[in-house]
Amino acid sequence: MNRLIALLFFLLQMIGITAGHAAEATPSDVYAQAVRIEQEVEILRRHFEVTGKARFEAKTGDLKPRHTWAQSYVILLKLGKLRRKVGLSYIDPVGVEPTLDMPPTRSWSMTQRILNEIHIIKFYLDIPGQAPAAVPVSGKRTIDVFNKLHQISGELELLTDPATPGEVYSEAKRLNEDVDAVLRHLRIFEKAMPPLRRENLQAKDSLRAVFEVLGETQRIQRLYGMETTDFKGFDTGEKAVPDDVFGMVILALAEWQRVKAQIGMTHHITVPASYEENKAPADVVQLLGYIADKLRNLKPK
C-alpha cells in the first residue's frame, strides 16, 4: 500500500511540474532532469549488480531540440527492452506530430516520461531508492543535453544488451513507411527497387547506408529552403557498432519529420516499430538502400 501511495504521489508531482513549468523549459532545465535520470539508472545498475564502463564518446555539432527528443526516444526504447528482459509487458514510446521546429519543452517532457517509466519499473520490481530532486544548472546547450542523454543510453545498454540488427531494421521500417506516406501525399509514383542483398556486411556498412539516407533527406530539405544539420561528428566509421546505427536511424527519423511538416503532414505521426527477429546487417543495408533510392526521385511540388 505504501508503495502504491508513493507511486500516485510521484505521478501527481509530474502532472504538477508539467502544468507549472514546462512552458518555460530551457536546455539547462532539460539537462537537470537528465542528471536525475542518470541517478535513477545508477539505482537500477546497483540493483541488477551490473558493473563495467559504458561505451561513450561525446558528439559535436549544432544540434537542435529535435535531436535531444530523438535521443530521449532511444532511452525509452531501451527501457521497453528492459521491461521485456525482466518479464514485464513492453510499452511503446510516445509518438509526436511533425513540426518544423521543436522547443526544448518537448525534450523536457520526454525526461518526465523517462523518469516515470523508471519509477514504474522500480515499483513492479520492488527496487528501493529514489534520485534526489533536480539541482538547477545554467549555461547548458542543446549539445550538452544530447551528450548527457547519449551517455545515459550507453549505461542502459549495459542493462539491456547491445542493439540488434532486428531492432535497427524495425526503426528503418518506420522510416520507410514515412517516406511512402510522403510520396503518396505528393502523388509521386516511385519506381525504386530494393537493391540486391549483399552478404557478410557489418555495422559500419549499415552506418554508411544511414548516412546515405540522411544525405538524401538533407538534399530534400535544402530544396525546400530548410536548414540542415552537420552529422559528421556522428560517423564512427570502422569502429561502428549496431548501437551507432540504431541511434542514427532515429536521428534520420527526426530529420524526416521536418519534411513532413513542411509539406503539410502535421498530423501524420510515425507508426510504432514492429518486432523484428532474425535480421542481419545485410537486411538493414538493403532496406536503407531502398529508402535512399526512393528519395533520389523525390522533388518538391
C-alpha positions as CSV (number, residue, x, y, z in Angstrom):
1,M,0.0,0.0,0.0
2,N,2.8,2.4,0.9
3,R,4.5,1.8,-2.5
4,L,1.2,2.4,-4.3
5,I,0.7,5.7,-2.4
6,A,4.3,6.7,-3.3
7,L,3.7,5.9,-7.0
8,L,0.5,8.0,-7.0
9,F,2.3,10.9,-5.3
10,F,5.1,10.7,-7.9
11,L,2.6,10.8,-10.8
12,L,0.8,13.8,-9.2
13,Q,4.2,15.5,-8.9
14,M,4.8,15.0,-12.6
15,I,1.4,16.5,-13.5
16,G,2.1,19.5,-11.4
17,I,5.5,20.1,-12.7
18,T,4.3,19.8,-16.3
19,A,1.5,22.2,-15.8
20,G,3.6,24.8,-13.9
21,H,7.0,24.7,-15.5
22,A,7.2,23.0,-18.9
23,A,6.2,26.1,-21.0
24,E,9.4,27.8,-19.9
25,A,11.8,24.9,-20.2
26,T,15.4,25.6,-21.4
27,P,18.2,23.3,-22.3
28,S,19.5,23.8,-18.8
29,D,16.2,22.6,-17.4
30,V,16.3,19.5,-19.6
31,Y,19.9,18.9,-18.5
32,A,19.0,19.0,-14.8
33,Q,16.3,16.4,-15.4
34,A,18.7,14.3,-17.4
35,V,21.0,14.2,-14.4
36,R,18.1,12.8,-12.3
37,I,17.6,10.1,-15.0
38,E,21.4,9.3,-14.7
39,Q,21.0,8.9,-11.0
40,E,17.9,6.6,-11.4
41,V,19.7,4.4,-13.9
42,E,22.5,4.1,-11.4
43,I,20.0,2.8,-8.9
44,L,18.9,0.2,-11.5
45,R,22.5,-0.8,-12.1
46,R,23.2,-1.4,-8.4
47,H,20.0,-3.4,-8.1
48,F,20.9,-5.7,-11.0
49,E,24.6,-5.7,-9.9
50,V,25.7,-4.5,-13.3
51,T,29.3,-3.2,-13.5
52,G,31.5,-2.1,-16.2
53,K,32.1,1.1,-18.1
54,A,29.6,2.1,-20.8
55,R,30.9,3.0,-24.2
56,F,30.6,6.7,-24.7
57,E,32.1,9.3,-27.0
58,A,30.8,12.9,-26.8
59,K,29.3,14.2,-30.0
60,T,29.8,17.6,-31.5
61,G,27.7,19.8,-33.7
62,D,24.9,22.4,-33.7
63,L,22.2,20.1,-32.6
64,K,18.6,21.1,-32.0
65,P,15.9,20.1,-29.5
66,R,14.5,17.6,-32.1
67,H,17.8,15.7,-31.7
68,T,17.6,15.6,-27.9
69,W,14.0,14.4,-28.3
70,A,15.2,11.6,-30.5
71,Q,17.8,10.6,-28.0
72,S,15.1,10.5,-25.3
73,Y,13.1,8.3,-27.6
74,V,16.1,5.9,-27.8
75,I,16.2,5.8,-24.0
76,L,12.5,4.9,-23.8
77,L,13.0,2.2,-26.3
78,K,15.8,0.7,-24.2
79,L,13.6,0.9,-21.1
80,G,11.0,-1.0,-23.0
81,K,13.7,-3.6,-23.8
82,L,14.5,-3.8,-20.1
83,R,10.8,-4.4,-19.4
84,R,10.8,-7.4,-21.7
85,K,14.0,-8.7,-20.1
86,V,12.5,-8.7,-16.6
87,G,9.2,-10.1,-17.6
88,L,7.1,-7.0,-17.8
89,S,4.9,-6.0,-20.8
90,Y,6.6,-3.8,-23.4
91,I,5.4,-0.2,-23.6
92,D,5.9,1.6,-26.9
93,P,7.3,5.1,-26.6
94,V,5.1,8.1,-27.3
95,G,4.9,9.5,-30.9
96,V,4.7,13.2,-31.7
97,E,3.2,15.2,-34.6
98,P,5.7,16.6,-37.1
99,T,6.8,20.2,-36.6
100,L,9.4,22.4,-38.4
101,D,10.9,23.5,-35.1
102,M,10.7,21.8,-31.7
103,P,11.1,23.7,-28.5
104,P,13.2,22.4,-25.5
105,T,9.9,21.9,-23.7
106,R,9.2,18.7,-25.7
107,S,12.6,17.2,-24.7
108,W,11.8,18.2,-21.1
109,S,8.5,16.4,-21.3
110,M,10.3,13.3,-22.5
111,T,12.6,13.3,-19.5
112,Q,9.5,13.2,-17.3
113,R,8.2,10.2,-19.2
114,I,11.6,8.5,-18.8
115,L,11.6,9.2,-15.0
116,N,8.0,8.0,-14.8
117,E,8.8,4.8,-16.6
118,I,11.9,4.1,-14.4
119,H,9.7,4.7,-11.4
120,I,7.1,2.2,-12.6
121,I,9.8,-0.5,-13.3
122,K,11.2,0.1,-9.8
123,F,7.7,-0.2,-8.3
124,Y,7.0,-3.6,-10.0
125,L,10.4,-5.0,-9.1
126,D,10.3,-3.5,-5.6
127,I,13.6,-1.6,-6.1
128,P,14.2,0.9,-3.3
129,G,15.8,4.3,-3.6
130,Q,15.0,7.4,-5.5
131,A,17.1,10.1,-7.1
132,P,17.0,13.5,-5.3
133,A,15.2,16.5,-6.7
134,A,16.8,18.1,-9.7
135,V,19.6,20.6,-8.9
136,P,19.2,23.7,-11.1
137,V,22.0,24.3,-13.6
138,S,22.7,27.1,-16.0
139,G,24.5,27.7,-19.3
140,K,23.8,24.3,-20.8
141,R,23.4,24.0,-24.6
142,T,21.4,21.5,-26.6
143,I,24.6,19.6,-27.4
144,D,25.3,19.2,-23.7
145,V,21.8,17.8,-23.2
146,F,22.3,15.4,-26.1
147,N,25.6,14.1,-24.8
148,K,24.2,13.6,-21.3
149,L,21.3,11.6,-22.7
150,H,23.7,9.7,-25.0
151,Q,25.8,8.8,-22.0
152,I,22.7,7.5,-20.2
153,S,21.7,5.5,-23.3
154,G,25.1,3.7,-23.0
155,E,24.6,3.0,-19.3
156,L,21.2,1.4,-20.2
157,E,22.9,-0.7,-22.9
158,L,24.7,-2.5,-20.1
159,L,21.4,-3.4,-18.6
160,T,19.7,-4.5,-21.8
161,D,22.4,-5.8,-24.1
162,P,23.5,-4.1,-27.3
163,A,21.1,-3.2,-30.1
164,T,20.5,-6.0,-32.6
165,P,20.2,-5.8,-36.4
166,G,16.5,-6.6,-35.9
167,E,16.0,-3.6,-33.7
168,V,17.7,-1.4,-36.3
169,Y,15.7,-2.9,-39.1
170,S,12.4,-2.2,-37.2
171,E,13.3,1.5,-36.9
172,A,14.3,1.6,-40.6
173,K,10.9,0.2,-41.5
174,R,9.3,3.2,-39.7
175,L,11.4,5.5,-41.8
176,N,10.4,3.6,-45.0
177,E,6.7,3.9,-44.1
178,D,7.1,7.6,-43.5
179,V,8.8,8.0,-46.9
180,D,6.0,6.1,-48.6
181,A,3.4,8.3,-46.8
182,V,5.1,11.4,-48.2
183,L,5.3,10.0,-51.7
184,R,1.5,9.2,-51.5
185,H,0.8,12.7,-50.2
186,L,2.8,14.3,-53.1
187,R,1.2,11.9,-55.5
188,I,4.6,10.7,-56.7
189,F,4.7,7.2,-58.2
190,E,8.2,6.0,-57.5
191,K,9.9,3.2,-59.4
192,A,12.6,2.3,-57.0
193,M,13.5,-1.3,-56.5
194,P,15.3,-2.8,-53.4
195,P,19.0,-3.2,-54.2
196,L,20.5,-6.7,-54.4
197,R,21.1,-8.1,-50.9
198,R,24.9,-8.3,-50.1
199,E,26.1,-10.8,-47.6
200,N,28.8,-10.6,-44.9
201,L,28.1,-6.9,-44.1
202,Q,28.9,-5.3,-40.7
203,A,27.6,-2.4,-38.6
204,K,30.0,0.0,-40.5
205,D,28.1,-0.8,-43.7
206,S,24.8,-0.2,-42.1
207,L,26.0,3.2,-40.8
208,R,27.2,4.2,-44.2
209,A,23.8,3.3,-45.6
210,V,22.1,5.5,-42.9
211,F,24.3,8.5,-43.9
212,E,23.3,7.9,-47.5
213,V,19.6,8.3,-46.4
214,L,20.5,11.3,-44.3
215,G,22.3,12.9,-47.3
216,E,19.2,12.5,-49.5
217,T,17.0,13.8,-46.7
218,Q,19.1,16.9,-46.4
219,R,19.1,17.4,-50.2
220,I,15.3,17.5,-50.0
221,Q,15.4,19.8,-47.0
222,R,17.7,22.2,-48.9
223,L,15.3,22.1,-51.9
224,Y,12.6,23.3,-49.6
225,G,14.9,26.1,-48.3
226,M,15.3,24.4,-44.9
227,E,18.4,24.4,-42.7
228,T,20.4,21.2,-42.3
229,T,22.4,19.7,-39.5
230,D,26.0,18.6,-39.9
231,F,26.3,15.0,-38.5
232,K,29.9,14.4,-39.5
233,G,30.8,14.0,-35.8
234,F,28.5,11.0,-35.6
235,D,30.3,9.0,-38.2
236,T,32.3,6.4,-36.2
237,G,33.5,4.7,-39.4
238,E,35.3,1.4,-39.0
239,K,34.6,1.5,-35.2
240,A,30.8,1.5,-35.8
241,V,28.7,-0.8,-33.6
242,P,24.9,-1.6,-34.0
243,D,24.0,1.0,-31.4
244,D,25.6,3.7,-33.5
245,V,23.4,2.7,-36.4
246,F,20.3,2.4,-34.2
247,G,20.8,6.0,-33.0
248,M,21.4,7.4,-36.4
249,V,18.3,5.9,-37.8
250,I,16.3,7.6,-35.0
251,L,18.0,10.9,-35.9
252,A,17.2,10.4,-39.5
253,L,13.5,9.9,-38.5
254,A,13.7,13.2,-36.5
255,E,15.0,15.0,-39.6
256,W,12.3,13.5,-41.8
257,Q,9.6,14.8,-39.5
258,R,10.6,18.4,-40.6
259,V,10.0,17.4,-44.3
260,K,6.5,16.1,-43.4
261,A,5.7,19.3,-41.5
262,Q,7.0,21.4,-44.5
263,I,4.5,19.7,-46.9
264,G,1.6,20.0,-44.5
265,M,1.6,16.5,-43.0
266,T,1.5,17.9,-39.5
267,H,-0.9,15.3,-38.1
268,H,0.9,12.3,-39.6
269,I,2.6,10.6,-36.6
270,T,5.1,7.9,-37.5
271,V,3.9,4.4,-36.9
272,P,5.2,2.4,-33.9
273,A,8.0,-0.1,-34.6
274,S,7.3,-3.7,-35.4
275,Y,9.2,-6.5,-33.6
276,E,11.8,-8.0,-36.0
277,E,13.9,-11.0,-35.5
278,N,16.5,-13.0,-37.5
279,K,17.8,-9.9,-39.3
280,A,21.4,-9.2,-40.3
281,P,23.2,-6.1,-41.3
282,A,22.6,-7.2,-44.9
283,D,18.8,-6.7,-44.4
284,V,19.4,-3.3,-42.8
285,V,21.6,-2.1,-45.7
286,Q,19.2,-3.4,-48.3
287,L,16.2,-1.6,-46.7
288,L,18.1,1.6,-46.2
289,G,19.4,1.4,-49.8
290,Y,15.8,1.1,-51.0
291,I,14.8,4.2,-49.0
292,A,17.7,6.2,-50.4
293,D,16.6,5.2,-54.0
294,K,13.1,6.4,-53.3
295,L,14.4,9.7,-52.0
296,R,16.5,10.3,-55.1
297,N,13.4,10.7,-57.1
298,L,11.6,13.0,-54.7
299,K,11.4,16.6,-55.7
300,P,9.3,19.4,-54.2
301,K,5.9,20.1,-55.8
